[in-house]
């Protein structure tokens, strides 16, 4: 699978500091890139996308269509990539390995293996803690903030949308499934919670 890394680097105006290659044992797995935050002046801040956060993004998920029913395709595109934003790289205390990159790859593998599809407002229940010292057991998919989506999609292998991934707790998963994703979003907004991948934050429920 060809890499679109150079296109992503041109979009984010910085180089990736880590690349997770596709798993050779899993022929459909994507690349995952990590772009570190960069310091920019006030004028350049308007040009550099998401300069103050660490950006993770997949490359290759959009080569395959998700099995989205025709009646849902108006609001749930069939080809996506995933991204996550953190205030710094999330690494394990024991081994120093990045925790976010393999999780994005796992979501892709789960989607393909289970015949699932993801869209804005969807959740994914992992059924166990996503990493040590975290209470999060699932993920919420939303639209990323402060991103030129049309231009970002042109950088991909064929995505119609790039979804932002936010870890959520069991209580937040239940709220989204029982009351709807809009209620969970309202709780996030009431708590002033930014659209970040933070596996260690307190629950808003």
JOTADA-V781258 format. One record per backbone hydrogen bond with DSSP energy under -0.5 kcal/mol. NH is the residue of the N-H (numbers start at 1). CO is the residue of the C=O. If there is no record, write none. Layout:
BEGIN
[[NH;CO] [NH;CO]]
END
This chain:
BEGIN
[[7;4] [8;4] [9;5] [10;6] [11;7] [12;8] [13;9] [14;9] [17;34] [18;34] [20;32] [21;19] [24;22] [26;23] [29;26] [31;59] [32;20] [33;57] [34;18] [35;55] [36;15] [36;34] [38;51] [40;38] [45;41] [46;43] [47;44] [48;44] [49;11] [49;47] [51;48] [53;50] [54;86] [55;35] [55;53] [56;84] [57;33] [58;82] [59;31] [63;60] [64;61] [66;78] [68;66] [72;69] [73;69] [73;70] [75;72] [76;72] [81;161] [83;163] [84;56] [86;54] [91;89] [92;97] [96;92] [99;90] [100;90] [103;99] [104;100] [105;101] [106;102] [107;103] [108;104] [109;105] [110;106] [111;107] [112;108] [113;109] [114;110] [115;111] [116;111] [121;141] [122;119] [124;139] [126;124] [126;137] [127;137] [130;136] [134;131] [135;199] [136;199] [137;168] [138;168] [139;124] [140;166] [141;122] [142;164] [144;162] [149;147] [152;148] [153;149] [154;150] [155;151] [155;152] [156;153] [160;79] [161;79] [163;81] [163;161] [164;142] [165;83] [166;140] [168;138] [170;135] [173;169] [174;170] [175;171] [176;172] [177;173] [178;174] [179;175] [180;175] [180;176] [183;180] [184;180] [185;181] [186;182] [187;183] [188;184] [189;185] [190;186] [191;187] [192;189] [193;188] [194;192] [196;194] [197;85] [198;196] [201;198]]
END
